[in-house]
Amino acid sequence: MLVALALTLWAIYCTYDGLGPFLIYAQRPLIAGSVAGLIVGHPLLGLLIGATLELAALGVYTYGGATIPDYQTGAIVGTALAAGAAGDTSAQVAIGLGVGLPAAILLSALDPVGKIITTGLVHRADGYAADGNARGLALIHWISLVPWVAVRAIPTFLAALAASGGLVKDITASIPAGFVQGMTLAGSLLPAVGFALLLGMMELSRYWYLLLIGFVAFAYLHVPLLGIGLIGVAVAMLFVTLKRDEPALAVPEAAEESTVDPRLTKQDLRRVFRRYFWSSQISWNYERMQALGFAYSMEPVLRRLYPEKADYVAGLQRHLQFFNTSVLIGGPLILGSSVALEEAGTPKSAASTKVALMGPMAGIGDTVVFALYNSIIFTMGASWALQGSWLGPAFAAVMVLVPYALVRRWQFGFAYREGKRLAGHLAAGALARVAQGATVLGFVVLGGFIPSIVKVVTTLTYRQTTTVQGQPVTQAVAIQDRLDELVPFLLPVLVTAGVYLLTAKARLRPVWIIAIVVVAGVALGWLGWFAPSPPAKG
């Protein structure tokens, strides 16, 4: 029971961390599964399951509130149930994936339930705003977190209770060895899904040749992943220096010129930023998305600037209108600008700046942070975790905690100081060049990640007769040896390319692609035709 409660509390924190502070991005399966392994007393098991699901989830985020497989709960539930399974670690990992993947897919059906409930709550917040009731507004904002965590915490608790009995071990002891081998192969193929989905979001037709740089560095020059990352940084800097023709962002139309009136204290600004930092998306809903969180963050400023209740109420209602952008690069920038413009007595500029910037900043922020930066650091972390090293989740957690906090704090302060002039800085194209450099870096790194992370070789052989000292000799030749002579790591590249075609050409949904890869992996692994690594030579 204590383990079940601990896993449930961990699931609650994971959900909150991905909606509010992003301290270690515990919502990602690498972090969720690794800590779940510690809780159940099988740290290596949690590392391996979380890392495998992380690689399958690369590039998959809730852009615009889209519903995706619940990899967080899948990693926790899979680890909890696998810990009670029979067999060695590799068999337990296979069973954990066999449970975690379907759980992630099935539990995604509960995600809209939480969001629908939160959508209803935002209308209650409208009533509190109309009355100028700040406490009521704050209460609705924080209560909105409950549906989000409930749809993840309850399944986690039930699964953890089931894992505490001996039934799981009895069931798993009867699972055929061929199925375990097949799930092991499927787990090694799943990263191809994440890589393919990620490539589908990037400008592959424009930058495909950059993949070759990373591939050659890894396959032929044997450069480690960190070295490939450094090569990518150098190529990106060179690329951005030579090409500065990316389009700039549009300047929002606003007539008033903002000047900062020192009516706000540093304490007021800290209070605004703290509210946004710790709870920016906990009240996300289908109708207004991030609006309630934005209004809650702005409330201390509005209370200070508008002593008249009518003006204060108008300010709350103004910022309760639809708002959605990248919460890490974009949201703090727009928040700081809105504070400056409200302080300068130009509320119309505050509203128009929000509307004009939230779309472009969402595109840049989601691409730079989630699609590229996160994919790089979590791929590196997952690759180390698959080797049994705790450096993997620790590296990913630190690379979230420090940069995310510093970047958000800098954006808010910069935007507050610059006010309306912020639009001119964006129009200069600086952020567009950052996005372009990040894209170049992402392609180079992916070129090295694909052959190093997607593990698959063929165990098939063919008979070959040769003449030795005048005598015919028939010997078995491994097909994999011939493939390696042709192009090293050819099969991982072909698998990833095949999955990419399913996403980009056949346009199958990620859920169906995962199902195809898992079924193919189980079948081919069960038959013994393919494996994650070559068989040991006697």
C-alpha positions in Angstrom: 0.0 0.0 0.0 2.8 2.4 0.9 4.5 1.8 -2.5 1.2 2.4 -4.3 0.7 5.7 -2.5 4.2 6.8 -3.2 3.8 6.0 -6.9 0.5 7.9 -6.9 2.1 10.9 -5.3 4.9 10.7 -7.9 2.3 10.6 -10.7 0.6 13.7 -9.3 3.9 15.6 -9.2 4.9 14.5 -12.7 1.6 15.9 -14.0 2.0 19.1 -12.1 5.6 19.6 -13.2 4.7 19.4 -16.8 1.9 22.0 -16.4 3.7 24.5 -14.1 7.3 24.9 -13.1 9.1 22.4 -15.5 11.7 21.9 -12.7 12.9 18.6 -14.1 10.2 17.9 -16.6 9.1 14.9 -14.6 6.2 14.3 -17.1 8.7 12.9 -19.6 8.9 9.0 -19.4 12.6 9.0 -18.8 12.2 10.9 -15.5 8.9 9.4 -14.6 10.1 5.8 -15.1 13.5 6.2 -13.5 12.1 7.6 -10.2 9.3 4.9 -10.3 12.0 2.3 -10.4 13.6 3.8 -7.2 10.2 3.7 -5.5 9.5 0.1 -6.3 13.0 -1.0 -5.4 14.1 -1.8 -9.0 16.1 1.2 -10.2 17.6 -0.4 -13.3 14.2 -1.6 -14.4 12.8 1.9 -14.2 15.8 3.3 -16.1 15.4 0.9 -19.0 11.6 1.1 -19.3 11.6 4.9 -19.0 14.4 5.3 -21.5 12.8 3.1 -24.1 9.4 4.9 -23.8 11.3 8.2 -23.9 12.8 7.3 -27.3 9.4 6.2 -28.5 7.9 9.6 -27.5 10.5 11.8 -29.1 8.9 14.9 -30.7 5.5 13.9 -29.2 4.1 16.8 -27.2 0.7 18.3 -26.5 1.1 21.1 -29.1 -2.1 23.2 -29.0 -3.5 20.8 -26.4 -3.5 17.8 -28.6 -4.1 14.4 -26.9 -1.1 12.1 -27.0 -0.4 8.7 -25.5 0.1 9.0 -21.7 3.8 8.0 -21.7 4.2 9.3 -18.2 1.6 7.0 -16.7 2.7 4.2 -19.0 6.3 4.4 -17.7 5.2 4.4 -14.1 2.6 1.6 -14.5 4.9 -0.5 -16.7 7.7 -0.2 -14.1 5.4 -1.0 -11.2 3.9 -4.1 -12.9 7.2 -5.3 -14.3 8.8 -5.2 -10.9 6.5 -8.0 -9.8 7.0 -10.1 -12.9 8.9 -13.3 -13.1 12.2 -13.6 -15.0 15.5 -11.7 -15.2 15.8 -8.0 -15.9 15.5 -8.2 -19.7 12.3 -10.3 -19.4 10.9 -7.8 -16.9 11.7 -4.9 -19.2 10.0 -6.7 -22.1 6.9 -7.2 -19.9 7.0 -3.6 -18.7 7.0 -2.4 -22.2 4.2 -4.8 -23.1 2.1 -3.2 -20.3 3.4 0.4 -20.5 2.8 1.0 -24.2 -0.9 -0.2 -24.3 -1.5 1.6 -21.0 -0.1 4.9 -22.5 -2.3 4.5 -25.5 -5.5 3.5 -23.6 -5.1 6.0 -20.9 -4.9 8.8 -23.4 -8.7 8.4 -23.7 -8.9 9.9 -20.2 -7.0 13.0 -21.1 -10.0 14.8 -22.7 -12.1 14.1 -19.6 -9.8 16.2 -17.4 -9.6 19.0 -20.0 -13.4 19.0 -20.4 -13.9 19.4 -16.6 -11.4 22.2 -16.6 -13.2 23.9 -19.4 -16.4 24.0 -17.3 -14.5 25.6 -14.4 -13.2 28.5 -16.4 -16.7 29.8 -16.7 -16.9 30.0 -12.9 -13.8 32.1 -13.0 -15.6 34.5 -15.3 -18.1 35.1 -12.6 -15.4 35.8 -10.0 -13.6 38.2 -12.4 -16.9 40.1 -13.0 -17.2 40.5 -9.2 -13.5 41.5 -8.8 -13.0 38.5 -6.6 -9.3 37.7 -6.8 -9.5 34.8 -4.2 -12.2 33.1 -6.2 -10.2 33.4 -9.4 -7.2 32.0 -7.7 -9.2 29.1 -6.2 -10.6 28.1 -9.6 -7.2 28.3 -11.1 -5.7 25.9 -8.6 -8.7 23.6 -8.4 -8.4 23.1 -12.2 -5.3 21.1 -11.5 -7.4 18.3 -9.8 -8.9 16.9 -13.0 -5.6 16.9 -14.7 -3.9 14.8 -12.0 -6.9 12.6 -11.2 -7.1 10.9 -14.6 -3.4 9.9 -14.1 -3.2 9.3 -10.4 -6.2 6.9 -10.1 -5.0 4.4 -12.8 -1.5 4.6 -11.3 -2.8 3.7 -7.8 -4.9 0.8 -9.1 -2.1 -0.6 -11.1 0.4 -0.3 -8.2 -2.1 -2.2 -6.0 -2.3 -5.0 -8.5 1.5 -5.2 -8.7 1.8 -5.6 -4.9 0.3 -9.1 -5.1 1.8 -12.3 -6.4 -0.7 -12.5 -9.3 1.6 -10.6 -11.6 4.4 -13.0 -11.1 2.2 -16.0 -11.7 0.9 -14.6 -14.9 4.2 -13.5 -16.3 5.9 -16.8 -15.5 3.6 -18.5 -18.1 4.5 -16.0 -20.9 6.4 -17.7 -23.8 10.1 -16.9 -24.1 9.5 -16.1 -27.8 7.2 -13.3 -26.8 9.7 -11.8 -24.4 12.3 -11.9 -27.2 9.9 -10.2 -29.5 9.0 -7.5 -27.1 12.8 -6.9 -26.5 13.2 -6.4 -30.2 10.1 -4.2 -30.4 11.6 -2.0 -27.6 14.8 -1.5 -29.5 12.8 -0.5 -32.7 10.4 1.9 -30.9 12.9 4.8 -31.0 12.5 4.8 -34.7 9.0 6.0 -34.2 10.1 9.0 -32.2 12.8 9.9 -34.7 10.4 9.6 -37.6 7.8 11.8 -35.9 10.4 14.3 -35.1 11.7 14.4 -38.7 8.1 14.8 -39.9 7.9 18.1 -37.9 11.2 19.4 -39.3 12.1 20.7 -42.8 13.5 17.4 -44.0 13.3 18.2 -47.7 15.4 21.3 -47.1 18.0 20.1 -44.7 18.1 16.3 -45.3 21.8 16.4 -46.2 22.7 17.5 -42.7 21.7 14.1 -41.4 24.7 12.7 -43.3 27.1 14.7 -41.2 26.0 13.1 -38.0 25.7 9.6 -39.6 29.2 9.6 -41.0 30.6 11.0 -37.7 29.1 8.1 -35.8 29.1 5.2 -38.2 32.5 5.7 -39.9 34.5 8.0 -37.5 33.1 6.5 -34.3 32.5 9.9 -32.7 30.6 9.7 -29.4 27.2 11.4 -29.1 28.5 14.3 -27.2 31.1 14.9 -29.9 28.4 14.8 -32.5 26.5 17.4 -30.5 29.6 19.7 -30.6 29.9 19.2 -34.3 26.3 20.1 -34.7 26.8 23.3 -32.7 29.8 24.3 -35.0 27.8 23.6 -38.1 24.8 25.5 -36.8 26.9 28.6 -36.0 28.5 28.5 -39.4 25.1 28.1 -41.1 23.5 31.0 -39.3 26.5 33.2 -39.9 26.4 32.6 -43.6 22.6 32.7 -44.1 20.6 35.5 -42.6 17.6 35.6 -44.9 15.0 34.1 -42.6 11.7 36.1 -42.4 11.2 38.3 -39.4 8.1 38.3 -37.2 5.4 40.7 -37.9 5.3 43.9 -35.8 2.0 44.2 -33.8 -0.1 47.2 -34.6 -0.5 49.5 -31.6 -0.7 53.2 -31.6 0.5 54.0 -28.1 4.1 54.4 -27.2 4.9 52.8 -23.9 7.0 54.3 -21.2 7.5 52.6 -17.9 6.0 54.4 -15.0 7.6 53.2 -11.7 4.2 52.5 -10.0 5.1 48.9 -9.7 7.6 47.6 -7.1 10.1 44.9 -7.5 7.9 42.8 -5.2 5.0 43.2 -7.6 7.0 42.0 -10.5 8.4 39.0 -8.5 4.8 38.1 -7.5 3.7 38.1 -11.1 6.6 36.0 -12.3 6.3 33.5 -9.4 2.7 32.9 -10.2 3.4 32.3 -13.9 6.5 30.2 -13.1 4.7 27.8 -10.7 1.3 27.5 -12.3 1.2 28.8 -15.9 -0.8 25.9 -17.4 -2.5 24.1 -14.5 -5.9 25.5 -15.5 -5.4 24.8 -19.3 -8.7 24.1 -20.9 -10.1 23.6 -24.4 -12.0 27.0 -24.6 -9.4 29.6 -23.4 -6.3 27.4 -23.1 -3.7 29.3 -21.0 -6.0 32.4 -20.4 -6.9 31.7 -16.7 -3.2 31.2 -15.8 -2.3 34.4 -17.6 -5.0 36.4 -15.8 -4.0 34.9 -12.4 -0.4 35.9 -13.0 -1.4 39.5 -14.0 -3.8 40.0 -11.1 -1.3 41.5 -8.6 -0.3 44.1 -11.2 -3.9 44.9 -12.1 -4.8 45.3 -8.4 -2.0 47.8 -7.9 -2.5 49.8 -11.1 -6.3 50.0 -11.0 -7.7 51.1 -7.6 -11.1 51.6 -9.2 -13.1 48.3 -9.1 -14.5 48.9 -12.6 -11.0 49.3 -14.1 -9.7 46.3 -12.1 -12.6 44.1 -13.3 -12.0 45.2 -16.9 -8.4 44.3 -16.6 -9.2 40.8 -15.3 -11.7 40.2 -18.0 -9.3 41.5 -20.7 -6.7 39.0 -19.7 -9.2 36.1 -19.4 -9.6 36.1 -23.2 -8.2 33.3 -25.2 -4.4 33.0 -24.9 -2.0 30.2 -25.9 1.7 30.2 -26.7 4.9 28.4 -25.8 5.1 28.5 -22.1 8.9 28.5 -22.0 9.9 30.7 -24.9 7.1 33.2 -25.5 4.8 33.2 -22.5 7.2 35.0 -20.1 8.1 37.5 -22.9 4.5 38.4 -23.5 3.8 38.5 -19.8 6.6 41.0 -19.2 5.5 43.1 -22.1 1.8 43.1 -20.9 2.9 44.2 -17.4 4.9 47.1 -18.9 2.1 48.2 -21.2 -0.6 48.0 -18.5 1.7 50.1 -16.2 2.2 52.7 -19.0 -1.6 53.1 -19.2 -1.9 51.5 -22.7 -4.1 48.5 -22.1 -5.1 48.3 -25.8 -1.4 47.9 -26.7 -1.2 45.1 -24.1 -4.1 43.3 -25.7 -2.9 43.7 -29.3 0.7 42.7 -28.4 -0.6 39.5 -26.8 -2.6 38.6 -29.9 0.1 39.5 -32.3 2.9 37.6 -30.6 1.4 34.5 -29.2 1.2 32.7 -32.5 4.7 33.4 -33.8 6.2 32.8 -30.4 4.3 29.5 -30.1 5.9 28.3 -33.4 9.4 29.4 -32.5 9.2 28.3 -28.8 7.7 24.8 -29.5 10.2 24.2 -32.3 13.3 25.3 -30.4 12.5 23.9 -27.0 10.3 20.9 -27.4 11.0 19.6 -30.9 14.8 20.3 -30.9 16.3 21.0 -27.5 14.3 18.5 -25.5 14.7 15.9 -28.2 18.5 16.3 -28.0 18.9 16.3 -24.3 16.4 13.5 -23.6 17.8 11.3 -26.4 21.3 11.7 -24.9 19.9 11.0 -21.4 17.9 7.9 -22.6 21.0 6.5 -24.4 23.0 6.7 -21.2 20.1 5.2 -19.2 19.9 2.3 -21.6 23.4 1.5 -20.6 22.3 1.4 -16.9 23.8 4.8 -16.0 21.9 7.2 -13.8 23.9 10.0 -15.6 21.1 9.8 -18.2 18.1 11.1 -16.2 20.3 13.3 -14.0 21.7 15.0 -17.1 18.2 15.5 -18.6 16.9 16.9 -15.3 19.7 19.4 -14.9 19.5 20.5 -18.5 15.8 21.3 -17.9 16.1 22.8 -14.4 18.8 25.4 -15.0 18.3 26.6 -18.6 14.4 26.7 -18.4 14.5 28.7 -15.2 17.1 31.2 -16.5 15.5 31.7 -19.9 12.1 32.4 -18.5 13.4 34.8 -15.9 15.5 36.7 -18.5 12.5 36.9 -21.0 10.2 38.4 -18.4 12.7 41.0 -17.2 13.8 41.9 -20.8 10.2 42.3 -22.0 9.2 44.4 -19.0 12.1 46.8 -19.6 11.5 47.1 -23.4 7.7 47.3 -23.4 6.3 47.9 -26.8 9.8 48.1 -28.3 9.9 44.4 -27.9 8.1 43.9 -31.2 11.0 45.8 -32.9 13.5 43.4 -31.5 11.5 40.4 -32.7 11.1 42.0 -36.2 14.9 42.2 -36.4 14.9 38.4 -37.0 17.1 37.4 -34.0 14.7 34.7 -32.9 14.2 33.4 -36.4 17.9 32.9 -36.7 18.0 31.1 -33.4 15.3 28.8 -34.6 17.2 28.2 -37.9 20.4 27.4 -36.0 18.5 25.0 -33.7 17.1 23.2 -36.7 20.5 22.7 -38.2 21.8 21.4 -34.9 18.9 19.1 -34.6 19.5 17.5 -38.0 23.2 16.9 -37.4 22.6 15.4 -34.0 19.7 13.2 -35.3 22.0 11.8 -38.0 24.2 10.4 -35.3 21.4 9.5 -32.9 19.4 7.2 -35.3 22.2 4.6 -35.9 23.2 4.7 -32.2 19.8 4.4 -30.6 17.7 2.2 -33.0 19.1 -1.3 -32.3 18.4 -4.0 -34.9 20.5 -6.6 -36.7 19.5 -9.7 -38.7 20.5 -13.1 -37.4 19.8 -14.8 -40.8 22.7 -16.5 -42.6 23.2 -18.1 -46.0 25.4 -21.0 -47.1 28.4 -20.3 -49.2 30.8 -22.8 -50.8 34.4 -21.9 -51.3 37.5 -23.9 -52.3 40.2 -24.2 -49.7 43.4 -26.0 -50.8 41.5 -27.6 -53.7 38.7 -28.9 -51.4 35.1 -27.4 -51.5 34.2 -26.0 -48.1 30.6 -24.9 -47.2 30.2 -22.4 -44.5 27.5 -20.2 -43.0 27.8 -16.5 -43.7 26.0 -13.9 -41.6 23.9 -11.5 -43.7 24.6 -8.8 -41.1 28.3 -9.0 -41.8 27.7 -8.4 -45.5 25.4 -5.4 -44.7 28.0 -3.9 -42.4 30.5 -4.2 -45.3 28.0 -2.4 -47.5 26.9 0.4 -45.1 27.3 0.2 -41.3 24.1 0.5 -39.4 22.0 0.2 -42.6 19.1 -1.6 -40.9 18.4 1.1 -38.2 18.4 3.7 -41.0 16.0 1.7 -43.2 13.7 1.0 -40.3 13.6 4.7 -39.4 13.1 5.6 -43.1 10.2 3.1 -43.3 8.5 4.5 -40.2 9.0 8.1 -41.6 7.2 7.0 -44.8 4.3 5.8 -42.7 4.0 9.2 -41.0 4.7 11.5 -43.9 3.3 9.6 -46.9 0.7 7.2 -45.5 -0.1 9.8 -42.8 -0.9 7.1 -40.2 -1.6 8.3 -36.7 1.2 7.7 -34.2 -0.9 5.2 -32.3 -1.2 3.0 -35.4 2.5 3.3 -36.2 3.5 2.3 -32.7 1.1 -0.7 -33.0 2.7 -1.7 -36.4 6.2 -1.5 -35.0 5.4 -3.5 -31.9 3.6 -6.2 -33.8 6.4 -6.4 -36.4 9.0 -6.5 -33.6 7.3 -9.2 -31.7 6.8 -11.4 -34.8 10.3 -11.0 -36.1 11.9 -11.4 -32.7 9.8 -14.4 -31.9 10.8 -16.0 -35.2 14.5 -15.3 -34.4 15.2 -13.5 -37.7 16.1 -10.2 -36.1 17.5 -9.1 -32.7 18.7 -5.9 -31.0 22.3 -7.1 -31.2 24.3 -9.9 -32.9 24.3 -13.3 -31.1 27.4 -14.1 -29.1 30.0 -16.0 -31.1 31.2 -19.2 -29.5 
